[in-house]
C-alpha cells in the first residue's frame, strides 16, 4: 500500500543516469518534488509518459518544482534511455538494493520485480501532499500533477 497524503516522505539517496547522487533532502526547503515511479525504461507506456513530461518540462522542472523519475533499471540503461529519448531531467536508479525506495513508498510489485506507476508530490517541508498509483499498464494523466502542484 502506497504511503498516504500527509505522511513525511521517506528520505532516499539514488544515482541518476549520469552516476551522480541525488537525495530527496537536496530539495527540502527549496523545491516541491514530483516523485514519479515507473516500471521499466524502453517500454511503451513508460516511454510515452516520460516523453510527455519532457514535452511539458517547464511545468515540472523550474524554480519551484523538481521532477525525479525512479525505476529499478540500472543507471547504465537509464543513461542510454535518456539519451535516446532526449530526457534531460533526473532518471534515478532504484536498482540496488533492488526496489528499496519503491518499497519504502509502497509501490514495489514483488511478483514483477519493479515499481508500479506511483506518483507523489512532496512539498518543500518533505510532506506528501498528493499521490496517485496506477497499475503497470495504465498511463497517468499529467494534467492531474499540474493541478496538484498549483494547489501548493
C-alpha positions in Angstrom: 0.0 0.0 0.0 1.4 3.4 -1.0 2.2 6.0 1.6 -0.6 8.4 2.3 -1.1 12.1 1.9 0.1 14.0 5.0 2.9 11.5 5.6 6.5 12.6 5.8 8.2 11.4 2.6 10.8 8.7 3.2 14.3 10.0 2.5 16.4 8.4 -0.2 19.7 8.6 -2.0 19.9 7.3 -5.5 22.2 7.6 -8.5 20.9 9.3 -11.7 21.6 8.4 -15.3 25.0 10.2 -15.0 26.1 8.4 -11.9 25.5 11.4 -9.7 24.0 11.1 -6.3 20.5 12.7 -5.8 18.9 12.9 -2.4 15.4 13.9 -1.6 16.9 16.1 1.2 18.7 18.2 -1.6 15.3 19.8 -2.3 14.0 20.3 1.2 13.1 24.0 1.9 13.9 24.8 -1.8 11.5 23.0 -4.2 8.4 20.9 -4.3 9.2 17.4 -5.8 7.2 15.4 -8.2 8.5 11.9 -7.5 7.4 9.5 -10.2 8.0 5.7 -10.1 7.7 3.8 -13.4 8.2 0.1 -14.2 10.9 -0.1 -16.9 12.8 2.1 -19.4 12.3 1.3 -23.1 8.8 0.1 -22.6 5.8 1.6 -24.5 3.7 3.2 -21.7 6.8 4.3 -19.7 8.4 5.9 -22.7 5.2 7.7 -23.6 4.8 9.1 -20.1 8.4 10.2 -19.7 8.4 11.8 -23.2 5.1 13.6 -22.3 6.8 15.0 -19.2 9.8 16.0 -21.4 7.4 17.9 -23.7 5.9 19.8 -20.7 9.1 20.1 -18.8 8.9 23.8 -17.7 5.7 22.8 -15.7 7.7 20.2 -13.8 11.2 21.5 -13.6 11.5 25.1 -12.6 12.5 27.4 -9.7 9.7 25.9 -7.6 9.4 22.2 -8.7 11.8 19.3 -9.4 10.8 16.2 -11.3 12.5 12.9 -10.2 11.7 9.7 -12.1 12.6 6.4 -10.5 12.8 2.9 -11.9 14.6 -0.3 -10.9 16.7 -0.2 -14.1 20.5 0.2 -13.8 22.0 3.7 -14.2 23.7 2.5 -17.3 20.4 1.6 -19.1 18.9 4.8 -17.8 21.7 6.8 -19.4 21.1 5.2 -22.8 17.3 5.6 -22.4 17.7 9.3 -21.5 20.0 9.9 -24.5 17.7 8.1 -26.9 14.6 9.9 -25.8 16.1 13.4 -25.0 15.2 13.2 -21.3 17.1 16.0 -19.5 15.6 15.5 -16.1 16.9 13.1 -13.4 16.2 9.4 -14.0 17.1 7.7 -10.7 18.1 4.1 -10.4 16.5 2.0 -7.6 18.5 -1.0 -8.9 20.3 -2.0 -5.7 19.2 -2.8 -3.2 16.6 -3.8 -5.8 13.5 -1.7 -5.4 14.3 -0.5 -1.9 13.0 3.0 -2.4 9.9 1.8 -4.3 9.2 -0.5 -1.3 9.5 2.4 1.2 6.9 4.3 -0.8 4.7 1.2 -1.1 4.8 0.9 -4.9 7.0 -2.1 -5.5 5.4 -5.1 -7.2 7.2 -8.1 -5.7 6.0 -10.6 -8.3 7.2 -8.5 -11.3 10.3 -7.1 -9.6 9.5 -3.5 -10.5 7.7 -0.4 -9.3 4.1 0.2 -10.3 3.1 3.7 -11.6 3.2 5.7 -8.4 3.4 9.5 -8.3 4.0 11.5 -5.1 4.0 15.3 -4.9 6.2 16.3 -1.9 6.1 19.8 -0.6 9.2 21.9 0.4 8.8 20.6 4.0 9.1 17.0 2.9 5.5 16.1 3.3 3.5 14.1 0.7 0.7 16.4 -0.5 -0.8 14.4 -3.4 -0.5 10.9 -4.7 -1.8 8.6 -7.4 -1.0 5.0 -8.1 -1.9 3.3 -11.4 -1.4 -0.3 -12.4 1.5 -1.1 -14.6 -0.4 -0.9 -17.9 -2.3 2.3 -17.1 -0.7 5.6 -18.1 -1.1 8.6 -15.7 -2.7 12.0 -16.6 -0.1 14.7 -16.4 -2.8 17.4 -16.0 -3.6 15.9 -12.6 0.0 16.6 -11.5 -0.2 20.2 -12.7 -3.4 20.8 -10.8 -1.9 19.3 -7.6 1.2 21.5 -7.9 -1.0 24.6 -8.4 -2.7 23.9 -5.1 0.6 24.0 -3.1 
